[in-house]
Amino acid sequence: MALNGLVSRNVAGNVKSLRLHGRWKDSEVADCAKAGRVPDSDMMLNCLVRVAVDRMTALEAFSWELNTKMLFTVWQGLGQSTVTHLIMKFPSTREPKPIAIAPPIPNLSSLKIYDIDPLCYADDISLLLLESRKLRKLSFCWSPRMKEAREPSVTINSFFGRVLSSSRTLSLTDLTLKNLYTHNTGGCKEMLDSSTLENLTFIGSVTGITDHGASGFLDPTWRPEAPTGIGSLRMLRIDKVSKRQAAFLNSITGLEKVYLIGAHQSEKDEAGGMSTPVTNSPASSTSTTSGDCNMSSLKDEYVDVLTRNHGSTLRHLLLMPQWRFGSDDIAKIVKNCPNLEQLGIGVELKQFDNLRLLVPFLPRLTALRLLANPADPSFAEKMKELDVSGIHEENIGSQSLNQEFSPLKWIELADIVFYIGRTESYVDSGGRRLYRKHVTRKSREDVNHIAIWSMDSLDT
């Protein structure tokens, strides 16, 4: 009905964003596959979308998130459109469908493609990457199937081959890679203009010291390709830590936002029963790299690099929840990172009271997270115990007023979130009128708009 309205009524010219999502019922898929043709229902859907795209002369954002494949006729329409932001979901089923060569989109500045699986008839986007000259934000999310099956079927050339064979480079400002599982065939440095890259996100696409046979993605052929000279980088978001990454952080300066994402339940589930790597797979060459080091051994190295090279520019800092910091560590961060606006850090239980003495030295701090340790529930249990008696609200309210934490609005104590509001008066047990900040409990959904929470996930 909605597509019919766009096609038949004189409203399409006012539409700036179109998102197609949900499930589309493919009929007679098996029979059509044997006959080598596309189901009539798919053809009708794609023809309607093509007509709608042609009529939407002001269209800026287009999103195809259906469970069926977008055909070339829609790609062709997008190539002649004014679209600047494109989100594409590739099919996750192995139903034979025509593979299209995506044409260039002249005004395209942001491209996000997810559920990429080479065995599910994914389209060829190499020409799109080569000729879309205004492209600045690129996000690729591969299907986790290759990782689970330890199948290195992804090749860099299938996406960037045309760029590598040409004389131009991609002038990206934002690059996001998730679930990349492939061997390095070379040329990664040559295809990107490192002087323009500002935001870098790697989820499930780098090697860390905690990797096992199921989660070691990249083989040693990547080591010579370690990124260097990215002087314009301002944001780094990764879910693994290693000595090699610490060395990379030491080679650059000026980071403003660093998010080190901790372990999530999905990673733990994937690890179960998958400890023996397949020979000649990317996992097989990295599963033993964590033999002589562990997570805690990198804590001091990361903190030293971040405070020394990036302390004066850091505004957002999220550290691994497995790392526990004492008063000396916290004092080092506070002293060398005076411009912090959002901070997520794991503290030792005995240092909990000392933290409030140091926070006033961060005059711009608006959000503070005290992270629970996934491997040790003692901190989280203590915070929940105090929460039952209502001590958190009372202490935060009085300390926020006494210490003049004027910018601080959000505090998390091991998954318990509080919002610090206006100043209010109350009468204590002795009849005295006192003042404190009004503190209220909030849910995780209430803080999803704040980077220190929203970036702490495996979503891209």
DABEL-V141527 format. One record per residue. RES is the residue in one small letter. PHI is phi in radians with two decimals (NA if undefined). PSI is psi in radians with two decimals (none if undefined). Layout:
BEGIN
res->RES phi->PHI psi->PSI
res->RES phi->PHI psi->PSI
END
This chain:
BEGIN
res->m phi->NA psi->-0.73
res->a phi->-1.13 psi->-0.79
res->l phi->-1.10 psi->-0.66
res->n phi->-1.09 psi->-0.69
res->g phi->-1.16 psi->-0.67
res->l phi->-1.14 psi->-0.62
res->v phi->-1.41 psi->-0.69
res->s phi->-1.67 psi->-0.36
res->r phi->-1.89 psi->2.83
res->n phi->-1.56 psi->1.01
res->v phi->-2.17 psi->-0.23
res->a phi->-1.04 psi->-0.55
res->g phi->-1.15 psi->-0.26
res->n phi->-1.67 psi->-0.13
res->v phi->-1.42 psi->2.23
res->k phi->-1.88 psi->-0.32
res->s phi->-2.48 psi->2.34
res->l phi->-2.34 psi->2.16
res->r phi->-2.17 psi->2.17
res->l phi->-1.92 psi->2.01
res->h phi->-2.51 psi->2.80
res->g phi->2.08 psi->-2.76
res->r phi->-1.99 psi->2.32
res->w phi->-1.94 psi->2.25
res->k phi->-1.44 psi->1.88
res->d phi->-1.42 psi->2.22
res->s phi->-1.85 psi->2.48
res->e phi->0.99 psi->0.70
res->v phi->-1.14 psi->-0.79
res->a phi->-1.11 psi->-0.78
res->d phi->-1.15 psi->-0.71
res->c phi->-1.17 psi->-0.60
res->a phi->-1.13 psi->-0.70
res->k phi->-1.14 psi->-0.60
res->a phi->-1.50 psi->-0.12
res->g phi->1.27 psi->0.62
res->r phi->-2.39 psi->2.88
res->v phi->-1.55 psi->2.43
res->p phi->-0.97 psi->2.53
res->d phi->-1.04 psi->-0.64
res->s phi->-1.11 psi->-0.67
res->d phi->-1.16 psi->-0.73
res->m phi->-1.09 psi->-0.74
res->m phi->-1.12 psi->-0.76
res->l phi->-1.04 psi->-0.86
res->n phi->-1.18 psi->-0.60
res->c phi->-1.17 psi->-0.71
res->l phi->-1.12 psi->-0.76
res->v phi->-1.12 psi->-0.71
res->r phi->-1.07 psi->-0.78
res->v phi->-1.11 psi->-0.71
res->a phi->-1.11 psi->-0.76
res->v phi->-1.08 psi->-0.72
res->d phi->-1.10 psi->-0.57
res->r phi->-1.47 psi->-0.34
res->m phi->-1.52 psi->1.44
res->t phi->-1.28 psi->-0.25
res->a phi->-1.89 psi->0.25
res->l phi->-1.12 psi->2.24
res->e phi->-1.99 psi->-0.59
res->a phi->-2.25 psi->2.29
res->f phi->-2.31 psi->2.34
res->s phi->-2.36 psi->2.12
res->w phi->-1.93 psi->1.83
res->e phi->-2.22 psi->0.67
res->l phi->-1.56 psi->2.92
res->n phi->-1.52 psi->0.10
res->t phi->-2.06 psi->2.85
res->k phi->-1.44 psi->2.45
res->m phi->-1.41 psi->2.28
res->l phi->-1.60 psi->2.98
res->f phi->-1.08 psi->-0.51
res->t phi->-1.07 psi->-0.62
res->v phi->-1.31 psi->-0.73
res->w phi->-0.94 psi->-0.75
res->q phi->-1.11 psi->-0.68
res->g phi->-1.16 psi->-0.70
res->l phi->-1.12 psi->-0.59
res->g phi->-1.15 psi->-0.32
res->q phi->-1.89 psi->0.17
res->s phi->-1.74 psi->-3.11
res->t phi->-1.76 psi->0.29
res->v phi->-1.09 psi->2.34
res->t phi->-1.97 psi->-0.41
res->h phi->-2.20 psi->2.18
res->l phi->-2.26 psi->2.24
res->i phi->-2.08 psi->2.24
res->m phi->-2.28 psi->2.22
res->k phi->-1.86 psi->2.11
res->f phi->-1.47 psi->2.68
res->p phi->-1.16 psi->2.63
res->s phi->-1.88 psi->0.17
res->t phi->-1.98 psi->2.70
res->r phi->-1.68 psi->0.85
res->e phi->-1.57 psi->2.17
res->p phi->-1.01 psi->2.13
res->k phi->-2.42 psi->2.66
res->p phi->-1.04 psi->2.40
res->i phi->-1.63 psi->2.11
res->a phi->-1.71 psi->2.61
res->i phi->-1.64 psi->1.89
res->a phi->-1.12 psi->2.23
res->p phi->-1.39 psi->2.85
res->p phi->-1.10 psi->2.57
res->i phi->-2.04 psi->1.90
res->p phi->-0.95 psi->-0.71
res->n phi->-1.75 psi->0.15
res->l phi->-1.14 psi->2.17
res->s phi->-2.03 psi->-0.36
res->s phi->-2.39 psi->2.22
res->l phi->-2.31 psi->2.17
res->k phi->-2.22 psi->2.15
res->i phi->-2.21 psi->2.27
res->y phi->-2.35 psi->2.96
res->d phi->1.04 psi->0.71
res->i phi->-1.35 psi->2.19
res->d phi->-2.45 psi->2.03
res->p phi->-1.04 psi->-0.42
res->l phi->-1.60 psi->0.11
res->c phi->-2.03 psi->0.57
res->y phi->1.05 psi->0.80
res->a phi->-1.23 psi->2.54
res->d phi->-1.29 psi->2.81
res->d phi->-1.56 psi->1.98
res->i phi->-1.88 psi->0.19
res->s phi->-1.12 psi->-0.65
res->l phi->-1.19 psi->-0.66
res->l phi->-1.04 psi->-0.75
res->l phi->-1.18 psi->-0.62
res->l phi->-1.23 psi->-0.78
res->e phi->-1.77 psi->-0.13
res->s phi->-1.45 psi->1.52
res->r phi->-1.22 psi->-0.34
res->k phi->-1.66 psi->0.12
res->l phi->-1.17 psi->2.18
res->r phi->-2.16 psi->-0.48
res->k phi->-2.10 psi->2.17
res->l phi->-2.30 psi->2.23
res->s phi->-2.32 psi->2.12
res->f phi->-2.06 psi->2.22
res->c phi->-2.21 psi->1.91
res->w phi->-1.43 psi->2.71
res->s phi->-1.10 psi->2.48
res->p phi->-1.25 psi->-0.06
res->r phi->-1.05 psi->-0.72
res->m phi->-1.12 psi->-0.67
res->k phi->-1.16 psi->-0.78
res->e phi->-1.16 psi->-0.65
res->a phi->-1.54 psi->-0.09
res->r phi->0.92 psi->0.91
res->e phi->-2.00 psi->1.80
res->p phi->-1.40 psi->1.06
res->s phi->-1.54 psi->-0.17
res->v phi->-1.42 psi->2.36
res->t phi->-2.19 psi->2.39
res->i phi->-1.08 psi->-0.63
res->n phi->-1.11 psi->-0.49
res->s phi->-1.17 psi->-0.34
res->f phi->-1.85 psi->-0.70
res->f phi->-2.01 psi->0.22
res->g phi->-1.02 psi->-0.76
res->r phi->-1.18 psi->-0.64
res->v phi->-1.16 psi->-0.76
res->l phi->-1.14 psi->-0.58
res->s phi->-1.47 psi->-0.14
res->s phi->-1.73 psi->-3.10
res->s phi->-1.72 psi->0.03
res->r phi->-1.80 psi->2.84
res->t phi->-2.13 psi->2.79
res->l phi->-1.47 psi->2.10
res->s phi->-1.62 psi->1.24
res->l phi->-1.54 psi->2.57
res->t phi->-1.78 psi->-0.50
res->d phi->-2.24 psi->2.25
res->l phi->-2.32 psi->2.19
res->t phi->-2.22 psi->2.22
res->l phi->-2.24 psi->2.23
res->k phi->-2.27 psi->2.35
res->n phi->1.07 psi->0.58
res->l phi->-1.25 psi->2.17
res->y phi->-2.39 psi->1.62
res->t phi->-2.80 psi->2.78
res->h phi->-1.42 psi->2.70
res->n phi->-1.54 psi->2.04
res->t phi->-1.73 psi->0.11
res->g phi->1.60 psi->2.79
res->g phi->1.61 psi->0.02
res->c phi->-1.13 psi->-0.64
res->k phi->-1.17 psi->-0.65
res->e phi->-1.26 psi->-0.45
res->m phi->-1.52 psi->-0.21
res->l phi->-2.03 psi->2.44
res->d phi->-1.55 psi->1.74
res->s phi->-1.17 psi->-0.31
res->s phi->-1.29 psi->-0.26
res->t phi->-1.83 psi->-0.21
res->l phi->-1.25 psi->2.15
res->e phi->-1.99 psi->-0.64
res->n phi->-2.20 psi->2.22
res->l phi->-2.26 psi->2.20
res->t phi->-2.24 psi->2.18
res->f phi->-2.17 psi->1.99
res->i phi->-2.07 psi->2.04
res->g phi->1.12 psi->0.46
res->s phi->-2.31 psi->0.19
res->v phi->-2.33 psi->2.81
res->t phi->-1.58 psi->2.34
res->g phi->-2.16 psi->2.95
res->i phi->-1.28 psi->-0.25
res->t phi->-1.68 psi->0.14
res->d phi->-1.13 psi->2.55
res->h phi->-2.13 psi->-2.93
res->g phi->-1.08 psi->-0.44
res->a phi->-1.57 psi->-0.37
res->s phi->-2.07 psi->0.13
res->g phi->-1.53 psi->1.87
res->f phi->-1.60 psi->-0.76
res->l phi->-1.92 psi->2.36
res->d phi->-1.47 psi->3.04
res->p phi->-1.10 psi->-0.22
res->t phi->-1.13 psi->-0.27
res->w phi->-1.41 psi->-0.34
res->r phi->-1.07 psi->-0.70
res->p phi->-1.13 psi->-0.30
res->e phi->-1.64 psi->0.36
res->a phi->-0.99 psi->2.24
res->p phi->-1.16 psi->2.29
res->t phi->-2.42 psi->2.81
res->g phi->1.25 psi->0.40
res->i phi->-1.57 psi->1.28
res->g phi->-1.20 psi->-0.33
res->s phi->-1.60 psi->-0.03
res->l phi->-1.12 psi->2.27
res->r phi->-2.08 psi->-0.44
res->m phi->-2.34 psi->2.34
res->l phi->-2.29 psi->2.21
res->r phi->-2.30 psi->2.01
res->i phi->-2.45 psi->2.79
res->d phi->-2.00 psi->0.14
res->k phi->-2.39 psi->2.62
res->v phi->-2.17 psi->2.63
res->s phi->-2.82 psi->2.89
res->k phi->-1.11 psi->-0.62
res->r phi->-1.14 psi->-0.68
res->q phi->-1.21 psi->-0.64
res->a phi->-1.08 psi->-0.66
res->a phi->-1.15 psi->-0.64
res->f phi->-1.10 psi->-0.78
res->l phi->-1.07 psi->-0.54
res->n phi->-1.30 psi->-0.32
res->s phi->-1.54 psi->-0.12
res->i phi->-2.23 psi->2.94
res->t phi->-2.43 psi->2.84
res->g phi->1.57 psi->0.23
res->l phi->-1.11 psi->2.41
res->e phi->-1.83 psi->-0.49
res->k phi->-2.40 psi->2.19
res->v phi->-2.27 psi->2.15
res->y phi->-2.16 psi->1.91
res->l phi->-1.76 psi->1.83
res->i phi->-1.39 psi->2.29
res->g phi->-1.40 psi->-3.13
res->a phi->-1.15 psi->2.44
res->h phi->-2.09 psi->2.81
res->q phi->-1.06 psi->-0.61
res->s phi->-1.07 psi->-0.63
res->e phi->-1.17 psi->-0.69
res->k phi->-1.13 psi->-0.67
res->d phi->-1.14 psi->-0.69
res->e phi->-1.16 psi->-0.48
res->a phi->-1.32 psi->-0.39
res->g phi->-1.09 psi->2.18
res->g phi->1.25 psi->0.32
res->m phi->-2.30 psi->1.34
res->s phi->-2.09 psi->-0.09
res->t phi->-1.87 psi->1.93
res->p phi->-1.27 psi->2.66
res->v phi->-1.44 psi->2.38
res->t phi->-1.02 psi->2.40
res->n phi->1.20 psi->0.17
res->s phi->-1.58 psi->2.81
res->p phi->-0.99 psi->-0.53
res->a phi->-1.21 psi->-0.56
res->s phi->-1.15 psi->-0.43
res->s phi->-1.67 psi->-0.05
res->t phi->-2.11 psi->-0.08
res->s phi->-1.22 psi->-0.26
res->t phi->-1.91 psi->0.14
res->t phi->-1.26 psi->-0.26
res->s phi->-1.74 psi->0.38
res->g phi->-1.06 psi->-0.78
res->d phi->-1.95 psi->0.38
res->c phi->-2.54 psi->2.87
res->n phi->-2.48 psi->3.12
res->m phi->-1.01 psi->-0.81
res->s phi->-1.16 psi->-0.44
res->s phi->-1.18 psi->-0.35
res->l phi->-1.65 psi->-0.14
res->k phi->-1.00 psi->-0.92
res->d phi->-1.11 psi->-0.65
res->e phi->-1.15 psi->-0.77
res->y phi->-1.16 psi->-0.79
res->v phi->-1.09 psi->-0.70
res->d phi->-1.10 psi->-0.79
res->v phi->-1.18 psi->-0.79
res->l phi->-1.13 psi->-0.73
res->t phi->-1.29 psi->-0.61
res->r phi->-1.35 psi->-0.82
res->n phi->-1.58 psi->-0.44
res->h phi->-2.25 psi->0.01
res->g phi->-0.99 psi->-0.73
res->s phi->-1.25 psi->-0.34
res->t phi->-1.89 psi->-0.24
res->l phi->-1.12 psi->2.26
res->r phi->-2.01 psi->-0.60
res->h phi->-2.13 psi->2.28
res->l phi->-2.47 psi->2.02
res->l phi->-2.08 psi->2.05
res->l phi->-1.82 psi->2.85
res->m phi->-1.06 psi->2.33
res->p phi->-1.18 psi->-0.32
res->q phi->-1.24 psi->-0.36
res->w phi->-1.45 psi->2.21
res->r phi->-1.86 psi->2.26
res->f phi->-1.94 psi->2.33
res->g phi->-1.53 psi->-3.07
res->s phi->-1.13 psi->-0.62
res->d phi->-1.15 psi->-0.72
res->d phi->-1.12 psi->-0.79
res->i phi->-1.14 psi->-0.72
res->a phi->-1.08 psi->-0.63
res->k phi->-1.13 psi->-0.74
res->i phi->-1.16 psi->-0.79
res->v phi->-1.10 psi->-0.72
res->k phi->-1.18 psi->-0.72
res->n phi->-1.63 psi->-0.17
res->c phi->-2.18 psi->1.16
res->p phi->-1.25 psi->-0.24
res->n phi->-1.74 psi->0.23
res->l phi->-1.08 psi->2.31
res->e phi->-1.90 psi->-0.53
res->q phi->-2.40 psi->2.29
res->l phi->-2.40 psi->2.27
res->g phi->-2.16 psi->2.11
res->i phi->-2.61 psi->2.58
res->g phi->-1.72 psi->2.20
res->v phi->-2.02 psi->2.65
res->e phi->-1.25 psi->2.56
res->l phi->-1.03 psi->-0.67
res->k phi->-1.23 psi->-0.27
res->q phi->-1.70 psi->0.09
res->f phi->-1.06 psi->-0.77
res->d phi->-1.22 psi->-0.55
res->n phi->-1.20 psi->-0.42
res->l phi->-1.09 psi->-0.68
res->r phi->-1.17 psi->-0.32
res->l phi->-1.38 psi->-0.40
res->l phi->-1.69 psi->-0.50
res->v phi->-1.03 psi->-0.64
res->p phi->-1.03 psi->-0.27
res->f phi->-1.48 psi->0.09
res->l phi->-1.95 psi->1.48
res->p phi->-1.20 psi->-0.24
res->r phi->-1.87 psi->0.07
res->l phi->-1.20 psi->2.14
res->t phi->-1.96 psi->-0.39
res->a phi->-2.45 psi->2.29
res->l phi->-2.31 psi->2.21
res->r phi->-2.05 psi->2.17
res->l phi->-1.77 psi->1.85
res->l phi->-1.44 psi->2.49
res->a phi->-1.41 psi->2.56
res->n phi->-1.49 psi->2.08
res->p phi->-1.04 psi->-0.47
res->a phi->-1.61 psi->-0.17
res->d phi->-2.48 psi->1.87
res->p phi->-1.43 psi->0.06
res->s phi->-1.07 psi->-0.74
res->f phi->-1.12 psi->-0.81
res->a phi->-1.10 psi->-0.72
res->e phi->-1.12 psi->-0.70
res->k phi->-1.15 psi->-0.71
res->m phi->-1.13 psi->-0.68
res->k phi->-1.19 psi->-0.64
res->e phi->-1.09 psi->-0.76
res->l phi->-1.22 psi->-0.53
res->d phi->-1.18 psi->-0.60
res->v phi->-1.04 psi->-0.65
res->s phi->-1.50 psi->-0.04
res->g phi->1.35 psi->0.27
res->i phi->-1.20 psi->-0.60
res->h phi->-1.02 psi->-0.89
res->e phi->-1.04 psi->-0.73
res->e phi->-1.15 psi->-0.82
res->n phi->-1.17 psi->-0.79
res->i phi->-1.11 psi->-0.72
res->g phi->-1.09 psi->-0.79
res->s phi->-1.29 psi->-0.74
res->q phi->-1.18 psi->-0.60
res->s phi->-1.11 psi->-0.61
res->l phi->-1.37 psi->-0.80
res->n phi->-1.13 psi->-0.70
res->q phi->-1.59 psi->-0.03
res->e phi->0.99 psi->0.94
res->f phi->-1.40 psi->1.05
res->s phi->-1.04 psi->-0.71
res->p phi->-1.38 psi->-0.39
res->l phi->-1.24 psi->2.07
res->k phi->-2.06 psi->-0.47
res->w phi->-2.22 psi->2.32
res->i phi->-2.37 psi->2.34
res->e phi->-2.06 psi->2.26
res->l phi->-2.03 psi->1.59
res->a phi->0.93 psi->1.06
res->d phi->1.38 psi->-0.01
res->i phi->-1.80 psi->2.04
res->v phi->-1.84 psi->2.40
res->f phi->-2.25 psi->2.60
res->y phi->-2.02 psi->2.26
res->i phi->-1.68 psi->2.04
res->g phi->-1.83 psi->-2.46
res->r phi->-1.31 psi->2.91
res->t phi->-1.37 psi->2.38
res->e phi->-2.34 psi->2.76
res->s phi->-1.81 psi->2.68
res->y phi->-2.67 psi->2.84
res->v phi->-1.91 psi->2.16
res->d phi->-1.42 psi->-3.10
res->s phi->-1.12 psi->-0.39
res->g phi->-1.58 psi->0.08
res->g phi->1.48 psi->0.11
res->r phi->-1.50 psi->2.49
res->r phi->-1.58 psi->2.09
res->l phi->-2.13 psi->3.01
res->y phi->-2.23 psi->2.64
res->r phi->-2.80 psi->2.91
res->k phi->-1.41 psi->2.47
res->h phi->-1.36 psi->2.10
res->v phi->-2.02 psi->2.27
res->t phi->-2.23 psi->2.60
res->r phi->-1.32 psi->2.49
res->k phi->-2.30 psi->2.75
res->s phi->-1.60 psi->2.96
res->r phi->-1.10 psi->-0.57
res->e phi->-1.13 psi->-0.48
res->d phi->-1.26 psi->-0.28
res->v phi->-2.01 psi->0.20
res->n phi->-1.15 psi->-0.30
res->h phi->-1.48 psi->-0.10
res->i phi->-1.72 psi->2.28
res->a phi->-1.03 psi->-0.68
res->i phi->-1.13 psi->-0.33
res->w phi->-1.73 psi->-0.83
res->s phi->-1.14 psi->-0.55
res->m phi->-1.40 psi->-0.19
res->d phi->-1.56 psi->1.13
res->s phi->-2.75 psi->2.96
res->l phi->-1.60 psi->0.12
res->d phi->-1.42 psi->2.64
res->t phi->-2.02 psi->none
END
